[in-house]
Amino acid sequence: RTRSLAHARRLCALLGRDVGGISLARTARLFRRDPSTISRDVASLERRIAGDPALARRVEELRKALAG
């Protein structure tokens, strides 16, 4: 439950939803977390992305790499 693992879960959930079409509920089950926690974490990450251009670029690079 370290911050870096929590950040990785948020990012996986966001990219899984956006690129892979994986529901946040399914991601929550895979990570053994409450669905509302994953949903809240993804919303928090989306707000951070909106306010941080460098983070937005990094996430977009990951989206493109995963989309192939």
N, C-alpha and C positions, 0 to 999 in steps of 0.2 A: 504494500500500500504506500509505496513511496511516490513522491511527486512525479518523477520521471515515468514510472509505470502508469500512473493515472493519466499523464499527458499522452502516452502511447495508446492507451485504451480509447481516449477521446478521438485521437486521430484515426485509429483503426475503425471506430464506429462511424465517423464522418465519411471516410473514404469508402468503407464497405457499403454504406447507404448510397453514396453518390455515384460510385463507379460500379459496384457489384450488385446493387439493388437489394442488399441485405437489410432486412428491417432492424431497427434499433432494438426491438424486443428479442429478436434472435441473437443479436450481438450481446445483449445483456445476459442471455442464457449461456452463451459460449464463455463469457468472462465471469459467470457466476455473480452477477451484480443485479440489483433491482432495475427494472426497465426505466423507472422514473429517474433514477440516478444517471443512467446513460443518456437519457433524453436531455436532462438538465446540463450535463457535461458537454454534450454536443452543442447545445444552444450557447453555452458559455464560450466554447471554442469559436463558434461562428461570429460571435460579437468581437472576440479578440482578432480574428482574421479581418473583419471589417475595419478595425481601427489600426491595424499594423500592416502596412504595405509589404514589408519584407517577409512577414509570415504568410501573407496572402500569396506572394510569389512562390515560396517554398511549397505550400500546399498545392498550388496549381501545377507545379513541376511534378509532384507526386501523382496527382490526378492523371496527367498526360502519360507518365511512365506506366501507370497501372492500366490505363485504357488501351495502351499498345498502339 
